[in-house]
Amino acid sequence: MAELLHNPEKMVKAQRELQEVLGKDGIVQESDISKLPYLQAIVKETFRLHPLAPLLVPYKAETDVKICGFTVPKNSQVLINAWDIGCDPSVWSNPNAFMPERFLGCDIDVKGRDFELIPFGAGRRICLALPLAHRMVHLILVSLLHSYAWKLDDDRPIHRLPSTWPNPNAFMPERFLECDINVKGRDFELIPFGARRRICPGMPLAHRMVHLMLTYLLYSHAWKLEDGMKPENMDMSEKFGLTLQKAQPLRAIPINV
């Protein structure tokens, strides 16, 4: 989907094929996939550029082997770089471009028989789930493209939407005075702990502890930034991970009051 949104003309072409084969309100069946050569080409091109496991499953050399002038000793672990093979300019013209058309009228497939395209591996170590995965990828893509038109969002998280929060990037606690919105999962414009059955089970304790810790910090001390830094020069950027953190740690100095 990312490649299709990055190349919208390819998406239009695929949706036009779906309309011609299935009609506007047709129900997608597995038997329809063979009638959709351009959609099949999109899947192959996606696997070529973006193999799920770029280094596949490790192999082991059972004997000493010479390949292209290099000796691979017996019992060596061998990793096959499927991603690099899929982007080899000696095999693929303009290899970094998303061009499903290269597979139209081409017999190359992903089933391990054509070594220029082996996103699922090959031989005895080929992915056992390949038949199911291959069918499901096609069916899911057909369902997505046949049912909807797609566009990119404005790349703003829920908590930064200007349609919900005026001046969303400003720190304005005043916006919550005389406001019933809270973080307990009932107001979907503010869900830092999630919502419904998958809400964070530690939310009640965390909610109390954050308030208590902030109270102690502000009640006991005044604070200043180190090295005379001015507030407007602080780096407030964030980094993503399992939790959201400041990209640069805060360094603050307490002052007794």
GROMACS elastic network, one bead per residue, 0.5 to 0.9 nm:
[ bonds ]
;  ai    aj funct       b0    kb
    1     4     6  0.50121   500
    1     5     6  0.60667   500
    1     6     6  0.83972   500
    1    11     6  0.87825   500
    1   141     6  0.80685   500
    1   144     6  0.89423   500
    2     5     6  0.51850   500
    2     6     6  0.60609   500
    2     7     6  0.85269   500
    3     7     6  0.60129   500
    3     8     6  0.83966   500
    3    10     6  0.88189   500
    3    11     6  0.89777   500
    3    46     6  0.77668   500
    3    98     6  0.71489   500
    4     8     6  0.55566   500
    4     9     6  0.79108   500
    4    10     6  0.60953   500
    4    11     6  0.52956   500
    4    12     6  0.88920   500
    4    42     6  0.87387   500
    4    98     6  0.88352   500
    5     8     6  0.51833   500
    5     9     6  0.87776   500
    5    10     6  0.85564   500
    5    11     6  0.72056   500
    5   150     6  0.75712   500
    5   151     6  0.69694   500
    5   152     6  0.71106   500
    6     9     6  0.89845   500
    7    10     6  0.56668   500
    7    11     6  0.69954   500
    7    98     6  0.78933   500
    8    11     6  0.50045   500
    8    12     6  0.62937   500
    8    13     6  0.86527   500
    9    12     6  0.50988   500
    9    13     6  0.62525   500
    9    14     6  0.87268   500
   10    13     6  0.50696   500
   10    14     6  0.62430   500
   10    15     6  0.86450   500
   10    42     6  0.85113   500
   10    99     6  0.85126   500
   10   100     6  0.81209   500
   11    14     6  0.51037   500
   11    15     6  0.61246   500
   11    16     6  0.85023   500
   11   145     6  0.77439   500
   12    15     6  0.51232   500
   12    16     6  0.60573   500
   12    17     6  0.86408   500
   13    16     6  0.51044   500
   13    17     6  0.63593   500
   13    18     6  0.87902   500
   13    38     6  0.80357   500
   14    17     6  0.51141   500
   14    18     6  0.63393   500
   14    19     6  0.87767   500
   14    36     6  0.85305   500
   14    38     6  0.62831   500
   14    39     6  0.59501   500
   14    42     6  0.83974   500
   14   142     6  0.89940   500
   14   145     6  0.76795   500
   14   146     6  0.89971   500
   15    19     6  0.61927   500
   15    20     6  0.86418   500
   15    39     6  0.88697   500
   15   142     6  0.87279   500
   15   145     6  0.60701   500
   15   146     6  0.63648   500
   15   149     6  0.88346   500
   16    19     6  0.51217   500
   16    20     6  0.62936   500
   16    21     6  0.87444   500
   17    20     6  0.51668   500
   17    21     6  0.62373   500
   17    22     6  0.83786   500
   17    36     6  0.68904   500
   17    37     6  0.87018   500
   17    38     6  0.73818   500
   17    39     6  0.80717   500
   18    21     6  0.52205   500
   18    22     6  0.55517   500
   18    23     6  0.69259   500
   18    24     6  0.82827   500
   18    36     6  0.72872   500
   18    39     6  0.85300   500
   18   142     6  0.77613   500
   18   145     6  0.80532   500
   18   146     6  0.63900   500
   19    22     6  0.54154   500
   19    24     6  0.56754   500
   19    25     6  0.87817   500
   19    26     6  0.86461   500
   19   146     6  0.75754   500
   20    23     6  0.57588   500
   20    24     6  0.85151   500
   21    26     6  0.88099   500
   21    32     6  0.80262   500
   21    35     6  0.72029   500
   21    36     6  0.75551   500
   22    25     6  0.74320   500
   22    26     6  0.50220   500
   22    27     6  0.72540   500
   22    28     6  0.73228   500
   22    32     6  0.79887   500
   22   146     6  0.85985   500
   23    26     6  0.53577   500
   23    27     6  0.88526   500
   24   146     6  0.78161   500
   24   147     6  0.86532   500
   25   146     6  0.87131   500
   25   147     6  0.85908   500
   26   146     6  0.88649   500
   28    31     6  0.84732   500
   28    32     6  0.68353   500
   28    33     6  0.86479   500
   28   139     6  0.76234   500
   28   142     6  0.73327   500
   28   143     6  0.69842   500
   28   146     6  0.84720   500
   29    32     6  0.54104   500
   29    33     6  0.75413   500
   29   139     6  0.79407   500
   30    33     6  0.57739   500
   30    34     6  0.83384   500
   30   135     6  0.76046   500
   30   138     6  0.85867   500
   30   139     6  0.68317   500
   31    34     6  0.64665   500
   31    35     6  0.79815   500
   32    35     6  0.54108   500
   32    36     6  0.69781   500
   33    36     6  0.53342   500
   33    37     6  0.78725   500
   33    39     6  0.80488   500
   33    40     6  0.75459   500
   33   135     6  0.85698   500
   33   138     6  0.70670   500
   33   139     6  0.76248   500
   33   142     6  0.83767   500
   34    37     6  0.67980   500
   34    40     6  0.80550   500
   36    39     6  0.54675   500
   36    40     6  0.63543   500
   36    41     6  0.87607   500
   37    40     6  0.50515   500
   37    41     6  0.61426   500
   37    42     6  0.87144   500
   37   103     6  0.87979   500
   37   104     6  0.69333   500
   37   105     6  0.88243   500
   38    42     6  0.62706   500
   38    43     6  0.88154   500
   38   100     6  0.71058   500
   38   101     6  0.73948   500
   38   103     6  0.83577   500
   38   104     6  0.69722   500
   39    42     6  0.50018   500
   39    43     6  0.64858   500
   39    44     6  0.88102   500
   39   100     6  0.83467   500
   39   138     6  0.75910   500
   39   141     6  0.81820   500
   39   142     6  0.77454   500
   40    43     6  0.52001   500
   40    44     6  0.63619   500
   40    45     6  0.86835   500
   40   100     6  0.84885   500
   40   103     6  0.84717   500
   40   104     6  0.88506   500
   40   138     6  0.71544   500
   41    44     6  0.50919   500
   41    45     6  0.60678   500
   41    46     6  0.84918   500
   41    99     6  0.86615   500
   41   101     6  0.67403   500
   41   102     6  0.77513   500
   41   103     6  0.53204   500
   41   104     6  0.64409   500
   42    45     6  0.51502   500
   42    46     6  0.60972   500
   42    47     6  0.86541   500
   42    98     6  0.86606   500
   42    99     6  0.79546   500
   42   101     6  0.81281   500
   42   103     6  0.83826   500
   43    46     6  0.50950   500
   43    47     6  0.62396   500
   43    48     6  0.86125   500
   43   100     6  0.80138   500
   43   134     6  0.88453   500
   43   137     6  0.75949   500
   43   138     6  0.70816   500
   43   141     6  0.85697   500
   44    47     6  0.51304   500
   44    48     6  0.61512   500
   44    49     6  0.87904   500
   44   100     6  0.73930   500
   44   103     6  0.74343   500
   44   108     6  0.88275   500
   44   109     6  0.70945   500
   44   110     6  0.70528   500
   44   117     6  0.84623   500
   45    49     6  0.62961   500
   45    50     6  0.83523   500
   45    98     6  0.67472   500
   45    99     6  0.67649   500
   45   100     6  0.53444   500
   45   101     6  0.87024   500
   45   102     6  0.81577   500
   45   103     6  0.75746   500
   46    49     6  0.53109   500
   46    50     6  0.56452   500
   46    51     6  0.75503   500
   46    98     6  0.77401   500
   46   100     6  0.82289   500
   47    50     6  0.51284   500
   47    52     6  0.75495   500
   47    83     6  0.89221   500
   47    86     6  0.84414   500
   47   110     6  0.80277   500
   47   117     6  0.80214   500
   47   118     6  0.84886   500
   47   119     6  0.60623   500
   48    51     6  0.61774   500
   48    82     6  0.82731   500
   48    83     6  0.70459   500
   48    85     6  0.84616   500
   48    87     6  0.74110   500
   48   110     6  0.88485   500
   48   116     6  0.88063   500
   48   117     6  0.62412   500
   48   118     6  0.80274   500
   48   119     6  0.69620   500
   49    83     6  0.67312   500
   49    84     6  0.89787   500
   49    86     6  0.62688   500
   49    87     6  0.68480   500
   49    95     6  0.82274   500
   49    96     6  0.73522   500
   49    97     6  0.85987   500
   49    98     6  0.76929   500
   50    53     6  0.85950   500
   50    54     6  0.77701   500
   50    83     6  0.69177   500
   50    86     6  0.86565   500
   50   119     6  0.83824   500
   51    54     6  0.54185   500
   51    55     6  0.88412   500
   51    56     6  0.87925   500
   51    82     6  0.70689   500
   51    83     6  0.61263   500
   51    86     6  0.85426   500
   51   118     6  0.84076   500
   51   119     6  0.50495   500
   51   120     6  0.79658   500
   52    56     6  0.84394   500
   52   119     6  0.69697   500
   52   120     6  0.82573   500
   53    56     6  0.50631   500
   53    57     6  0.79405   500
   53    82     6  0.79403   500
   53    83     6  0.83314   500
   53   119     6  0.71426   500
   53   120     6  0.79267   500
   54    80     6  0.80637   500
   54    81     6  0.58657   500
   54    82     6  0.52710   500
   54    84     6  0.80426   500
   54   119     6  0.74084   500
   55    58     6  0.76068   500
   55    79     6  0.58422   500
   55    80     6  0.52788   500
   55    82     6  0.58847   500
   55    83     6  0.73112   500
   56    59     6  0.89215   500
   56    79     6  0.70607   500
   56    80     6  0.62633   500
   56    81     6  0.71576   500
   56    82     6  0.68397   500
   56   118     6  0.88048   500
   56   119     6  0.74478   500
   56   120     6  0.71533   500
   56   121     6  0.61002   500
   56   126     6  0.88197   500
   56   127     6  0.89742   500
   57    79     6  0.72337   500
   57    80     6  0.79488   500
   57   121     6  0.74139   500
   57   125     6  0.70425   500
   57   126     6  0.82565   500
   57   127     6  0.85870   500
   58    77     6  0.64603   500
   58    78     6  0.57690   500
   58    79     6  0.51495   500
   58    80     6  0.74575   500
   58   125     6  0.86112   500
   59    76     6  0.83144   500
   59    77     6  0.57365   500
   59    79     6  0.63185   500
   59    80     6  0.80892   500
   59   125     6  0.78186   500
   60    63     6  0.89768   500
   60    74     6  0.78953   500
   60    75     6  0.56020   500
   60    76     6  0.55542   500
   60    78     6  0.55847   500
   60    79     6  0.86722   500
   61    64     6  0.69522   500
   61    65     6  0.74543   500
   61    72     6  0.71695   500
   61    73     6  0.70098   500
   61    74     6  0.52073   500
   61    76     6  0.54184   500
   61    77     6  0.66439   500
   61    78     6  0.68936   500
   62    65     6  0.86247   500
   62    73     6  0.86163   500
   62    74     6  0.54383   500
   62    75     6  0.56924   500
   62    76     6  0.81182   500
   63    72     6  0.82891   500
   63    73     6  0.68440   500
   63    75     6  0.70167   500
   63    76     6  0.89739   500
   64    71     6  0.68956   500
   64    72     6  0.56916   500
   64    75     6  0.81694   500
   64    76     6  0.88302   500
   65    70     6  0.81686   500
   65    71     6  0.56723   500
   65    72     6  0.50665   500
   65    73     6  0.65210   500
   65    74     6  0.74399   500
   66    69     6  0.60947   500
   66    70     6  0.53717   500
   66    72     6  0.60704   500
   66    73     6  0.86104   500
   67    70     6  0.51757   500
   67    71     6  0.64043   500
   67    72     6  0.74301   500
   68    71     6  0.84879   500
   72    75     6  0.86872   500
   72    76     6  0.67284   500
   72    78     6  0.84708   500
   73    76     6  0.56963   500
   74    77     6  0.89182   500
   80    83     6  0.87834   500
   80    84     6  0.88982   500
   80    85     6  0.86603   500
   80   121     6  0.85047   500
   81    84     6  0.54300   500
   81    85     6  0.63936   500
   81    86     6  0.87525   500
   82    85     6  0.50644   500
   82    86     6  0.61316   500
   82    87     6  0.87321   500
   82   116     6  0.82989   500
   82   117     6  0.73685   500
   82   118     6  0.61543   500
   82   119     6  0.61071   500
   82   120     6  0.87984   500
   82   121     6  0.79157   500
   83    86     6  0.51097   500
   83    87     6  0.64341   500
   83    88     6  0.87964   500
   83   117     6  0.89326   500
   83   118     6  0.88407   500
   83   119     6  0.77729   500
   84    87     6  0.50907   500
   84    88     6  0.60776   500
   85    88     6  0.51515   500
   85    89     6  0.89241   500
   85    91     6  0.82020   500
   85   115     6  0.83271   500
   85   116     6  0.60376   500
   85   117     6  0.72199   500
   85   118     6  0.83847   500
   86    89     6  0.87595   500
   86    91     6  0.81395   500
   86    92     6  0.75532   500
   86    95     6  0.75854   500
   86   116     6  0.62741   500
   86   117     6  0.59665   500
   86   118     6  0.80605   500
   86   119     6  0.85411   500
   87    90     6  0.88312   500
   87    91     6  0.79615   500
   87    92     6  0.67404   500
   87    94     6  0.86506   500
   87    96     6  0.64453   500
   88    91     6  0.55124   500
   88    92     6  0.60041   500
   88    93     6  0.85096   500
   88    95     6  0.65867   500
   88   116     6  0.85567   500
   89    93     6  0.58220   500
   89    94     6  0.67684   500
   89    95     6  0.57421   500
   89    96     6  0.88043   500
   90    93     6  0.74351   500
   91    95     6  0.82953   500
   91   116     6  0.72212   500
   92    95     6  0.51443   500
   92    96     6  0.89243   500
   92   102     6  0.87853   500
   92   116     6  0.87841   500
   93    96     6  0.86879   500
   93    97     6  0.88217   500
   93   102     6  0.87910   500
   94    97     6  0.58359   500
   94    98     6  0.88753   500
   94    99     6  0.87479   500
   95    98     6  0.79884   500
   95    99     6  0.87430   500
   96    99     6  0.89417   500
   98   101     6  0.89512   500
   99   102     6  0.59478   500
   99   103     6  0.83016   500
  100   103     6  0.58639   500
  100   104     6  0.73758   500
  101   104     6  0.52793   500
  101   105     6  0.87171   500
  102   105     6  0.81456   500
  102   106     6  0.74600   500
  103   107     6  0.76202   500
  103   108     6  0.72984   500
  103   109     6  0.87872   500
  104   107     6  0.84567   500
  106   109     6  0.84788   500
  108   111     6  0.88962   500
  108   113     6  0.82367   500
  108   114     6  0.60971   500
  108   116     6  0.83786   500
  108   117     6  0.75097   500
  109   112     6  0.76547   500
  109   113     6  0.75232   500
  109   114     6  0.66297   500
  109   117     6  0.69909   500
  109   118     6  0.84198   500
  110   113     6  0.74673   500
  110   114     6  0.71475   500
  110   115     6  0.87879   500
  110   117     6  0.58368   500
  110   118     6  0.56313   500
  110   119     6  0.65411   500
  110   120     6  0.69437   500
  110   121     6  0.85654   500
  110   130     6  0.88904   500
  110   134     6  0.87616   500
  111   114     6  0.74759   500
  111   117     6  0.85154   500
  111   118     6  0.71670   500
  111   119     6  0.85747   500
  111   120     6  0.72059   500
  111   121     6  0.81111   500
  111   122     6  0.74076   500
  111   126     6  0.84620   500
  111   130     6  0.75909   500
  111   131     6  0.85688   500
  112   115     6  0.65963   500
  112   117     6  0.75266   500
  112   118     6  0.55526   500
  112   119     6  0.82316   500
  112   120     6  0.70244   500
  112   121     6  0.60314   500
  112   123     6  0.67914   500
  112   126     6  0.70967   500
  113   117     6  0.85304   500
  113   118     6  0.80729   500
  113   122     6  0.70281   500
  113   123     6  0.83496   500
  114   117     6  0.58414   500
  114   118     6  0.69531   500
  114   122     6  0.87136   500
  115   118     6  0.57514   500
  115   121     6  0.87688   500
  115   122     6  0.78129   500
  117   120     6  0.87371   500
  117   121     6  0.87587   500
  118   122     6  0.65032   500
  118   126     6  0.88753   500
  119   122     6  0.86907   500
  120   125     6  0.89405   500
  120   126     6  0.58501   500
  120   127     6  0.53313   500
  120   128     6  0.87501   500
  120   129     6  0.88902   500
  120   130     6  0.66820   500
  121   124     6  0.88326   500
  121   125     6  0.65587   500
  121   127     6  0.63259   500
  122   125     6  0.60903   500
  122   127     6  0.78587   500
  123   126     6  0.55865   500
  124   127     6  0.87668   500
  125   128     6  0.81896   500
  126   129     6  0.87901   500
  126   130     6  0.79297   500
  127   130     6  0.54994   500
  127   131     6  0.89523   500
  128   131     6  0.77267   500
  128   132     6  0.88711   500
  129   132     6  0.55615   500
  129   133     6  0.59350   500
  129   134     6  0.83880   500
  130   133     6  0.50694   500
  130   134     6  0.57504   500
  130   135     6  0.84788   500
  131   134     6  0.52645   500
  131   135     6  0.63652   500
  131   136     6  0.87029   500
  132   135     6  0.53155   500
  132   136     6  0.61229   500
  132   137     6  0.86489   500
  133   136     6  0.51196   500
  133   137     6  0.60708   500
  133   138     6  0.86814   500
  134   137     6  0.54758   500
  134   138     6  0.65940   500
  134   139     6  0.88614   500
  135   138     6  0.54118   500
  135   139     6  0.62502   500
  135   140     6  0.86737   500
  136   139     6  0.50475   500
  136   140     6  0.59408   500
  136   141     6  0.83979   500
  137   140     6  0.53051   500
  137   141     6  0.61098   500
  137   142     6  0.85375   500
  138   141     6  0.52360   500
  138   142     6  0.60774   500
  138   143     6  0.85954   500
  139   142     6  0.51072   500
  139   143     6  0.61408   500
  139   144     6  0.86570   500
  140   143     6  0.51050   500
  140   144     6  0.62071   500
  140   145     6  0.86860   500
  141   144     6  0.51349   500
  141   145     6  0.61371   500
  141   146     6  0.83257   500
  142   145     6  0.53257   500
  142   146     6  0.57268   500
  142   147     6  0.81936   500
  143   146     6  0.53113   500
  143   147     6  0.58702   500
  143   148     6  0.83351   500
  144   147     6  0.55972   500
  144   148     6  0.61320   500
  144   149     6  0.84345   500
  144   150     6  0.89294   500
  145   148     6  0.56707   500
  145   149     6  0.68330   500
  145   150     6  0.81305   500
  146   149     6  0.80969   500
  152   155     6  0.78613   500
  153   156     6  0.76508   500
  154   157     6  0.89117   500
  156   159     6  0.79835   500
  156   160     6  0.58420   500
  156   161     6  0.61743   500
  157   160     6  0.53539   500
  157   161     6  0.65698   500
  158   161     6  0.55202   500
  158   164     6  0.82985   500
  158   188     6  0.84716   500
  158   189     6  0.62196   500
  158   190     6  0.75159   500
  158   191     6  0.86435   500
  159   162     6  0.88031   500
  159   164     6  0.81001   500
  159   165     6  0.75778   500
  159   168     6  0.73861   500
  159   169     6  0.89588   500
  159   189     6  0.65105   500
  159   190     6  0.63761   500
  159   191     6  0.83857   500
  159   192     6  0.88933   500
  160   163     6  0.87944   500
  160   164     6  0.79343   500
  160   165     6  0.68706   500
  160   167     6  0.86138   500
  160   168     6  0.50526   500
  160   169     6  0.65078   500
  161   164     6  0.54466   500
  161   165     6  0.59974   500
  161   166     6  0.82551   500
  161   168     6  0.65221   500
  161   189     6  0.88264   500
  162   166     6  0.54157   500
  162   167     6  0.65315   500
  162   168     6  0.57544   500
  162   169     6  0.89201   500
  163   166     6  0.71393   500
  164   168     6  0.81926   500
  164   189     6  0.71864   500
  165   168     6  0.50656   500
  165   169     6  0.88319   500
  165   175     6  0.87011   500
  165   189     6  0.88061   500
  166   169     6  0.86915   500
  166   170     6  0.88045   500
  166   175     6  0.89424   500
  167   170     6  0.57948   500
  167   171     6  0.88876   500
  167   172     6  0.87964   500
  168   171     6  0.80380   500
  168   172     6  0.87979   500
  169   172     6  0.89356   500
  171   174     6  0.89358   500
  172   175     6  0.59134   500
  172   176     6  0.82967   500
  173   176     6  0.58605   500
  173   177     6  0.73895   500
  174   177     6  0.53023   500
  174   178     6  0.87508   500
  175   178     6  0.81747   500
  175   179     6  0.74203   500
  176   180     6  0.76146   500
  176   181     6  0.73003   500
  176   182     6  0.87612   500
  177   180     6  0.84514   500
  179   182     6  0.84832   500
  181   184     6  0.88852   500
  181   186     6  0.82412   500
  181   187     6  0.60839   500
  181   189     6  0.84179   500
  181   190     6  0.75361   500
  182   185     6  0.76258   500
  182   186     6  0.75327   500
  182   187     6  0.66112   500
  182   190     6  0.69858   500
  182   191     6  0.84067   500
  183   186     6  0.74510   500
  183   187     6  0.71270   500
  183   188     6  0.87506   500
  183   190     6  0.58558   500
  183   191     6  0.56338   500
  183   192     6  0.65411   500
  183   193     6  0.69661   500
  183   194     6  0.85599   500
  183   203     6  0.89748   500
  183   207     6  0.87409   500
  184   187     6  0.74770   500
  184   190     6  0.85697   500
  184   191     6  0.72359   500
  184   192     6  0.86278   500
  184   193     6  0.72882   500
  184   194     6  0.81662   500
  184   195     6  0.73428   500
  184   199     6  0.84230   500
  184   203     6  0.77811   500
  184   204     6  0.85750   500
  185   188     6  0.65926   500
  185   190     6  0.75465   500
  185   191     6  0.55835   500
  185   192     6  0.82411   500
  185   193     6  0.70581   500
  185   194     6  0.60543   500
  185   196     6  0.64480   500
  185   199     6  0.70644   500
  186   190     6  0.85385   500
  186   191     6  0.80766   500
  186   195     6  0.69565   500
  186   196     6  0.79620   500
  187   190     6  0.58463   500
  187   191     6  0.69591   500
  187   195     6  0.86791   500
  188   191     6  0.57267   500
  188   194     6  0.87649   500
  188   195     6  0.77988   500
  190   193     6  0.87775   500
  190   194     6  0.87837   500
  191   195     6  0.64828   500
  191   199     6  0.88758   500
  192   195     6  0.86522   500
  193   198     6  0.89476   500
  193   199     6  0.58107   500
  193   200     6  0.53424   500
  193   201     6  0.87441   500
  193   202     6  0.88251   500
  193   203     6  0.65936   500
  194   197     6  0.88381   500
  194   198     6  0.65645   500
  194   200     6  0.63375   500
  195   198     6  0.60361   500
  195   200     6  0.78622   500
  196   199     6  0.55108   500
  197   200     6  0.87130   500
  198   201     6  0.81602   500
  199   202     6  0.87339   500
  199   203     6  0.78509   500
  200   203     6  0.54505   500
  200   204     6  0.88841   500
  201   204     6  0.76157   500
  201   205     6  0.88754   500
  202   205     6  0.56590   500
  202   206     6  0.60033   500
  202   207     6  0.84583   500
  203   206     6  0.50153   500
  203   207     6  0.57664   500
  203   208     6  0.85304   500
  204   207     6  0.52311   500
  204   208     6  0.64272   500
  204   209     6  0.87367   500
  205   208     6  0.53062   500
  205   209     6  0.61250   500
  205   210     6  0.86518   500
  206   209     6  0.51004   500
  206   210     6  0.60665   500
  206   211     6  0.86708   500
  207   210     6  0.55081   500
  207   211     6  0.66145   500
  207   212     6  0.88974   500
  208   211     6  0.54086   500
  208   212     6  0.62784   500
  208   213     6  0.87040   500
  209   212     6  0.50379   500
  209   213     6  0.59609   500
  209   214     6  0.84401   500
  210   213     6  0.52614   500
  210   214     6  0.61077   500
  210   215     6  0.84755   500
  211   214     6  0.53161   500
  211   215     6  0.60960   500
  211   216     6  0.87513   500
  212   215     6  0.50792   500
  212   216     6  0.62728   500
  212   217     6  0.86911   500
  213   216     6  0.52310   500
  213   217     6  0.62139   500
  213   218     6  0.86838   500
  214   217     6  0.51290   500
  214   218     6  0.61432   500
  214   219     6  0.83490   500
  215   218     6  0.53727   500
  215   219     6  0.57923   500
  215   220     6  0.83353   500
  216   219     6  0.51933   500
  216   220     6  0.58658   500
  216   221     6  0.83137   500
  217   220     6  0.57264   500
  217   221     6  0.62367   500
  217   222     6  0.83559   500
  217   223     6  0.89375   500
  217   254     6  0.88326   500
  218   221     6  0.57324   500
  218   222     6  0.67249   500
  218   223     6  0.81871   500
  219   222     6  0.80331   500
  220   254     6  0.89457   500
  220   255     6  0.88308   500
  220   256     6  0.72395   500
  220   257     6  0.71564   500
  221   254     6  0.57490   500
  221   255     6  0.54323   500
  221   256     6  0.51698   500
  221   257     6  0.57747   500
  222   253     6  0.85006   500
  222   254     6  0.58258   500
  222   256     6  0.63957   500
  222   257     6  0.63563   500
  223   252     6  0.65159   500
  223   253     6  0.56502   500
  223   255     6  0.56860   500
  223   256     6  0.87048   500
  224   228     6  0.79153   500
  224   229     6  0.84329   500
  224   251     6  0.89736   500
  224   252     6  0.57253   500
  224   253     6  0.53245   500
  224   254     6  0.66355   500
  224   255     6  0.75017   500
  225   228     6  0.61484   500
  225   229     6  0.56014   500
  225   230     6  0.72591   500
  225   231     6  0.76641   500
  225   234     6  0.89134   500
  225   250     6  0.85204   500
  225   251     6  0.64686   500
  225   253     6  0.60502   500
  225   254     6  0.89437   500
  226   229     6  0.60869   500
  226   251     6  0.63029   500
  226   252     6  0.58002   500
  226   253     6  0.62164   500
  229   232     6  0.84900   500
  229   233     6  0.67453   500
  229   234     6  0.75080   500
  230   233     6  0.54333   500
  230   234     6  0.70390   500
  231   234     6  0.54888   500
  232   235     6  0.85959   500
  234   250     6  0.87950   500
  235   238     6  0.88503   500
  235   246     6  0.84486   500
  235   247     6  0.80151   500
  235   248     6  0.68026   500
  235   250     6  0.88098   500
  236   246     6  0.66876   500
  236   247     6  0.75708   500
  236   248     6  0.77459   500
  237   245     6  0.87870   500
  237   246     6  0.60705   500
  237   247     6  0.56023   500
  237   248     6  0.74389   500
  238   244     6  0.68153   500
  238   245     6  0.55876   500
  238   248     6  0.77699   500
  239   243     6  0.87187   500
  239   244     6  0.61305   500
  239   245     6  0.55082   500
  239   246     6  0.60005   500
  239   248     6  0.87403   500
  240   243     6  0.65775   500
  240   244     6  0.50945   500
  240   245     6  0.66719   500
  240   246     6  0.88064   500
  240   247     6  0.85743   500
  241   244     6  0.60098   500
  241   245     6  0.77469   500
  245   248     6  0.84560   500
  245   249     6  0.83473   500
  246   249     6  0.59018   500
  246   250     6  0.76053   500
